[in-house]
Amino acid sequence: MINIRPVTDLRNNFAEISKEVHEQQSTIFFTKNGYGDMVVMSIEQYSKLIEDKIVLQKLEVASKEASSISERFDFNDVNNEMRQRLLEKISKK
């Protein structure tokens, strides 16, 4: 359920709001004079949101690149090569 509150609640009930966004992982939308004004969420939620956006952007770039070339790679070949590279990096440490 969307949680919409007046911005004055942020000032008057900060501890309660902070507890809610952290414990319930909720996002709270605040209004000012009846219009949307801001959103409050935990840093963890924000970080995940940004990480997801970055992954989606990288997938979009990869998809565009894949459509511009005809070469295709076999999953097993790529998987084996990545494992080998990881093992090489681990063994160098």
Backbone bond lengths (Angstrom), bond angles and torsions (degrees), N, CA, C in turn:
res aa  C-N    CA-C-N  psi(-1)  N-CA   C-N-CA  omega(-1)  CA-C   N-CA-C  phi
1 M - - - 1.447 - - 1.526 109.09 -
2 I 1.294 117.46 137.98 1.453 122.49 179.18 1.524 108.98 -73.66
3 N 1.334 114.96 131.82 1.457 121.14 -179.12 1.530 108.38 -104.77
4 I 1.338 116.02 107.77 1.463 122.02 -179.43 1.521 108.03 -116.45
5 R 1.332 114.88 128.74 1.468 120.02 -178.38 1.519 109.70 -138.37
6 P 1.340 116.72 156.85 1.466 118.68 174.83 1.532 110.07 -71.25
7 V 1.321 116.38 148.92 1.455 121.07 -176.27 1.532 112.00 -61.18
8 T 1.314 117.63 -24.25 1.468 119.65 178.07 1.523 111.53 -63.71
9 D 1.340 117.69 -26.03 1.465 120.74 176.27 1.526 111.33 -62.45
10 L 1.310 116.67 -31.15 1.460 119.81 179.58 1.520 110.11 -63.37
11 R 1.306 116.46 -42.30 1.463 120.82 178.78 1.530 111.20 -72.47
12 N 1.311 116.84 -43.24 1.465 120.77 -173.70 1.519 114.51 -81.83
13 N 1.342 117.51 -24.78 1.467 120.96 -174.80 1.525 111.75 -132.06
14 F 1.327 116.96 40.87 1.464 120.23 -174.44 1.525 112.57 -57.27
15 A 1.331 117.84 -47.20 1.476 121.10 -177.28 1.526 110.78 -60.17
16 E 1.319 116.89 -42.98 1.467 121.85 179.14 1.534 110.98 -63.54
17 I 1.314 116.21 -43.15 1.461 121.08 -179.39 1.523 110.39 -66.51
18 S 1.328 116.50 -43.92 1.463 120.58 178.42 1.520 110.97 -59.67
19 K 1.312 116.28 -44.22 1.466 121.06 179.12 1.527 110.43 -61.59
20 E 1.312 116.69 -42.87 1.469 120.84 -178.63 1.524 112.06 -63.83
21 V 1.336 117.80 -46.55 1.458 119.02 -177.20 1.525 111.95 -68.62
22 H 1.330 117.55 -28.30 1.460 120.17 179.24 1.527 112.60 -84.20
23 E 1.308 117.41 -47.25 1.465 120.32 -175.69 1.526 112.90 -76.85
24 Q 1.308 116.66 -38.12 1.464 120.07 -176.67 1.527 112.32 -100.00
25 Q 1.334 116.26 0.29 1.471 121.13 -177.73 1.527 111.04 50.59
26 S 1.330 115.78 40.51 1.454 119.35 -178.94 1.527 110.54 -96.25
27 T 1.293 114.76 161.60 1.456 123.33 174.37 1.515 106.33 -114.38
28 I 1.324 116.19 132.40 1.465 120.15 -178.24 1.522 109.00 -115.73
29 F 1.315 115.58 129.35 1.457 122.63 177.88 1.522 108.30 -98.58
30 F 1.323 116.61 133.71 1.462 121.03 -179.25 1.517 110.17 -114.16
31 T 1.342 114.28 143.18 1.456 120.88 178.58 1.527 109.80 -113.96
32 K 1.313 114.22 152.19 1.462 121.03 174.68 1.520 106.29 -132.38
33 N 1.305 116.07 122.61 1.472 121.99 -177.03 1.528 111.67 54.65
34 G 1.327 115.88 35.95 1.457 121.30 175.81 1.520 115.32 83.81
35 Y 1.327 118.19 2.10 1.464 122.12 -179.22 1.522 110.44 -118.11
36 G 1.318 116.30 148.53 1.450 120.57 177.24 1.517 110.70 -56.15
37 D 1.330 116.51 134.99 1.459 120.34 -176.18 1.521 113.06 -126.45
38 M 1.347 117.73 -43.97 1.464 119.81 -178.33 1.518 110.68 -160.02
39 V 1.334 114.17 167.93 1.454 122.27 178.60 1.519 107.71 -127.59
40 V 1.336 116.35 138.95 1.459 120.91 177.65 1.517 108.43 -121.42
41 M 1.356 114.93 131.41 1.458 121.68 176.00 1.515 108.02 -148.35
42 S 1.314 116.68 166.42 1.458 120.17 179.06 1.527 110.09 -72.98
43 I 1.316 115.78 160.55 1.467 120.70 177.36 1.522 109.77 -61.70
44 E 1.320 117.52 -37.59 1.461 121.21 179.43 1.523 110.86 -61.03
45 Q 1.324 116.13 -44.40 1.464 119.81 178.71 1.523 110.57 -63.90
46 Y 1.324 116.17 -43.44 1.464 120.37 -179.27 1.527 110.61 -63.26
47 S 1.328 116.97 -43.74 1.465 120.96 179.60 1.519 111.13 -60.04
48 K 1.331 116.48 -43.78 1.465 120.04 178.96 1.523 110.80 -63.73
49 L 1.312 116.15 -40.56 1.464 121.04 178.33 1.529 110.65 -60.29
50 I 1.316 117.01 -44.60 1.462 121.64 179.82 1.529 110.38 -67.79
51 E 1.332 117.19 -43.34 1.465 120.52 178.45 1.521 111.02 -60.09
52 D 1.325 116.70 -44.32 1.466 120.86 178.25 1.529 110.67 -60.71
53 K 1.330 116.58 -40.55 1.462 120.61 179.93 1.524 110.26 -64.55
54 I 1.323 117.01 -42.26 1.463 121.22 179.49 1.522 110.46 -62.79
55 V 1.332 116.65 -43.96 1.471 120.38 178.77 1.526 110.27 -61.30
56 L 1.323 117.14 -44.87 1.468 120.38 179.55 1.522 111.42 -62.83
57 Q 1.333 117.44 -39.26 1.461 120.35 178.09 1.529 110.61 -64.33
58 K 1.330 116.82 -42.10 1.463 120.45 179.36 1.525 110.95 -65.79
59 L 1.322 116.80 -38.50 1.463 119.94 177.09 1.529 110.93 -65.13
60 E 1.320 116.38 -38.08 1.461 119.97 178.34 1.527 110.64 -64.47
61 V 1.329 117.02 -43.51 1.469 121.23 177.55 1.525 109.84 -61.65
62 A 1.333 116.49 -44.92 1.468 120.60 -179.95 1.522 111.16 -63.26
63 S 1.324 117.02 -39.60 1.457 120.98 179.07 1.534 111.31 -64.01
64 K 1.333 116.20 -42.67 1.472 119.98 177.96 1.520 110.56 -64.21
65 E 1.327 115.78 -41.71 1.465 119.83 179.45 1.529 110.40 -64.53
66 A 1.335 116.40 -42.88 1.460 120.52 -179.94 1.522 111.78 -62.35
67 S 1.326 117.00 -35.64 1.464 119.35 -179.49 1.532 112.15 -74.26
68 S 1.334 116.70 -16.33 1.464 119.27 -178.68 1.529 113.35 -93.14
69 I 1.337 117.09 -7.58 1.469 119.99 178.21 1.525 109.48 -125.74
70 S 1.324 115.92 155.74 1.470 119.46 -178.00 1.529 112.02 -96.25
71 E 1.322 117.32 -14.37 1.470 120.59 -177.82 1.530 110.01 -70.18
72 R 1.316 115.93 135.36 1.462 121.84 178.00 1.519 108.81 -125.56
73 F 1.325 116.05 151.75 1.457 121.55 -176.93 1.519 109.96 -117.06
74 D 1.310 115.48 142.10 1.455 121.88 177.46 1.532 108.83 -79.15
75 F 1.330 116.88 134.82 1.460 120.81 -177.89 1.521 111.76 -56.30
76 N 1.319 117.48 -45.56 1.470 120.52 -177.72 1.525 111.90 -62.52
77 D 1.334 116.57 -39.25 1.468 119.69 178.01 1.528 110.96 -64.14
78 V 1.317 116.44 -45.43 1.468 120.69 179.85 1.523 110.11 -64.82
79 N 1.315 116.69 -44.43 1.457 121.55 179.81 1.532 111.03 -59.83
80 N 1.318 116.95 -46.35 1.462 120.94 179.49 1.531 111.54 -63.72
81 E 1.317 116.85 -40.70 1.466 120.04 179.27 1.532 110.94 -65.37
82 M 1.324 116.91 -41.47 1.471 120.25 178.88 1.531 110.90 -65.44
83 R 1.315 117.16 -41.27 1.469 120.00 176.79 1.526 111.06 -60.45
84 Q 1.326 115.23 -42.91 1.463 119.58 179.94 1.531 111.02 -62.70
85 R 1.325 116.84 -43.47 1.467 120.53 178.60 1.521 111.46 -62.87
86 L 1.325 116.48 -41.38 1.469 119.96 178.39 1.527 111.10 -64.20
87 L 1.312 116.45 -43.11 1.464 120.13 178.48 1.529 111.22 -62.09
88 E 1.325 117.37 -39.04 1.455 121.59 177.36 1.520 111.35 -63.28
89 K 1.337 117.00 -42.75 1.458 120.88 179.13 1.534 110.78 -65.60
90 I 1.313 116.32 -41.29 1.468 120.38 179.97 1.522 110.46 -64.99
91 S 1.312 117.39 -41.54 1.452 120.67 -177.09 1.539 112.28 -70.32
92 K 1.336 118.05 -23.06 1.464 122.15 178.51 1.520 111.83 -75.85
93 K 1.311 117.41 -19.54 1.477 121.01 -177.36 1.476 112.14 -78.22
